[in-house]
Amino acid sequence: MIVKEMSQADCEAMVSETRLARLACSMDGQTYVVPINFAFARPYFYGFSMPGQKIEWMRANPKVCLLFEKFTGGREWLSVVCYGTYEELPDRIGWKHEREQAWSLLGKHANWWEPGGLKPIPGPVASSSTHLFYRIKAEQMTGRQSVDDAG
């Protein structure tokens, strides 16, 4: 097996074909990693969530990291890491276009609200939704891939 660096174009092509990432955020010296569904429109990764730990932590420290993986069979795989900055897309004047962009991109895929829209324990029914849209601006993206050299 040979491991090689991926070009920026190859990294972006790989994440464009992927729907699931691992989001790492940190607060007070502790790291937290969760799966997220996303939509990619360069340079942003758009996401959806209910309030919870990851949102609280990203509000406190907007510097985050995303991991994307793809296994292509046998010993071959691709892995992309992206460093970026979290930005909430609030439901107020001045953010309408960005929220519509997030909704439009995410809505192209089935079950786009999962897992961010689900919580382990159902809460009381609210009179209004507390969901939110956010985006992560990609600041640095690198990748590696393995190639099976047997043959």
VOTORDO-335864 format. One record per residue (C-alpha): chain; residue in one letter; x, y, z. Coordinates in pm, whole numbers, plus 50000, padded with zeros to 5 digits. Layout:
N
- mimi, lodo, c1, c2, c3
- A, a, X, Y, Z
...
***
This chain:
151
- mimi, lodo, c1, c2, c3
- A, m, 50000, 50000, 50000
- A, i, 50115, 50352, 49920
- A, v, 49988, 50661, 50105
- A, k, 49995, 50985, 49911
- A, e, 49889, 51346, 49960
- A, m, 49570, 51461, 49790
- A, s, 49550, 51785, 49592
- A, q, 49313, 52062, 49701
- A, a, 49087, 51977, 49407
- A, d, 49084, 51608, 49506
- A, c, 48999, 51701, 49867
- A, e, 48709, 51920, 49756
- A, a, 48583, 51654, 49514
- A, m, 48588, 51392, 49791
- A, v, 48398, 51606, 50045
- A, s, 48147, 51706, 49775
- A, e, 48057, 51337, 49736
- A, t, 48029, 51281, 50112
- A, r, 47732, 51355, 50340
- A, l, 47871, 51261, 50681
- A, a, 48163, 51417, 50867
- A, r, 48306, 51406, 51216
- A, l, 48302, 51750, 51378
- A, a, 48556, 51822, 51652
- A, c, 48514, 52121, 51879
- A, s, 48672, 52209, 52211
- A, m, 48607, 52406, 52525
- A, d, 48809, 52449, 52844
- A, g, 49078, 52209, 52723
- A, q, 48832, 51926, 52644
- A, t, 48761, 51797, 52291
- A, y, 48420, 51676, 52172
- A, v, 48362, 51484, 51846
- A, v, 48022, 51419, 51688
- A, p, 47890, 51305, 51349
- A, i, 47715, 51567, 51136
- A, n, 47541, 51576, 50801
- A, f, 47644, 51871, 50588
- A, a, 47624, 52033, 50247
- A, f, 47936, 52180, 50087
- A, a, 47944, 52495, 49876
- A, r, 48298, 52627, 49866
- A, p, 48423, 52764, 50103
- A, y, 48141, 52670, 50343
- A, f, 48009, 52355, 50505
- A, y, 47643, 52409, 50598
- A, g, 47477, 52228, 50886
- A, f, 47159, 52210, 51092
- A, s, 47116, 52139, 51461
- A, m, 46906, 52175, 51770
- A, p, 47075, 52356, 52060
- A, g, 47299, 52128, 52260
- A, q, 47658, 52059, 52358
- A, k, 47820, 52104, 52017
- A, i, 47645, 52438, 51958
- A, e, 47732, 52560, 52307
- A, w, 48095, 52463, 52258
- A, m, 48122, 52614, 51907
- A, r, 47969, 52939, 52033
- A, a, 48237, 52949, 52305
- A, n, 48521, 52851, 52068
- A, p, 48439, 52881, 51695
- A, k, 48761, 52710, 51583
- A, v, 48664, 52358, 51473
- A, c, 48793, 52064, 51273
- A, l, 48609, 51833, 51033
- A, l, 48714, 51480, 50934
- A, f, 48584, 51310, 50620
- A, e, 48657, 50945, 50542
- A, k, 48582, 50718, 50252
- A, f, 48673, 50352, 50222
- A, t, 48688, 50240, 49861
- A, g, 48749, 49870, 49907
- A, g, 49029, 49645, 50016
- A, r, 49298, 49854, 50176
- A, e, 49216, 50172, 49985
- A, w, 49078, 50480, 50161
- A, l, 49064, 50859, 50147
- A, s, 49080, 51092, 50447
- A, v, 49038, 51471, 50447
- A, v, 49084, 51705, 50743
- A, c, 48948, 52058, 50733
- A, y, 49020, 52335, 50983
- A, g, 48758, 52605, 50994
- A, t, 48552, 52858, 51184
- A, y, 48193, 52815, 51304
- A, e, 47936, 53081, 51223
- A, e, 47571, 53069, 51324
- A, l, 47308, 53176, 51071
- A, p, 47050, 53346, 51296
- A, d, 46684, 53385, 51206
- A, r, 46689, 53765, 51188
- A, i, 46725, 54053, 50946
- A, g, 47048, 54045, 50749
- A, w, 47082, 53665, 50746
- A, k, 46789, 53564, 50524
- A, h, 47001, 53488, 50216
- A, e, 47254, 53277, 50411
- A, r, 46977, 53078, 50586
- A, e, 46801, 53014, 50255
- A, q, 47132, 52903, 50103
- A, a, 47182, 52652, 50388
- A, w, 46823, 52525, 50364
- A, s, 46843, 52492, 49986
- A, l, 47172, 52300, 49986
- A, l, 47083, 52072, 50277
- A, g, 46731, 52009, 50142
- A, k, 46870, 51840, 49830
- A, h, 46941, 51530, 50037
- A, a, 46705, 51291, 50216
- A, n, 46705, 51309, 50595
- A, w, 46924, 51621, 50585
- A, w, 46818, 51717, 50939
- A, e, 46974, 51404, 51095
- A, p, 47155, 51364, 51328
- A, g, 47153, 51734, 51428
- A, g, 46774, 51755, 51455
- A, l, 46740, 51453, 51683
- A, k, 46796, 51431, 52056
- A, p, 46825, 51111, 52265
- A, i, 46536, 51203, 52494
- A, p, 46227, 51373, 52354
- A, g, 46153, 51702, 52522
- A, p, 45822, 51875, 52568
- A, v, 45649, 51997, 52254
- A, a, 45751, 52360, 52197
- A, s, 45533, 52630, 52049
- A, s, 45819, 52719, 51813
- A, s, 46120, 52536, 51678
- A, t, 46460, 52596, 51835
- A, h, 46652, 52457, 51537
- A, l, 46935, 52655, 51386
- A, f, 47146, 52664, 51075
- A, y, 47520, 52719, 51082
- A, r, 47816, 52713, 50851
- A, i, 48183, 52638, 50889
- A, k, 48420, 52834, 50672
- A, a, 48696, 52608, 50541
- A, e, 49031, 52771, 50610
- A, q, 49267, 52479, 50546
- A, m, 49193, 52142, 50390
- A, t, 49438, 51857, 50349
- A, g, 49397, 51495, 50256
- A, r, 49567, 51164, 50213
- A, q, 49472, 50849, 50033
- A, s, 49599, 50497, 50017
- A, v, 49649, 50310, 49695
- A, d, 49694, 49935, 49690
- A, d, 50025, 49877, 49513
- A, a, 49969, 49502, 49475
- A, g, 49945, 49402, 49118
***
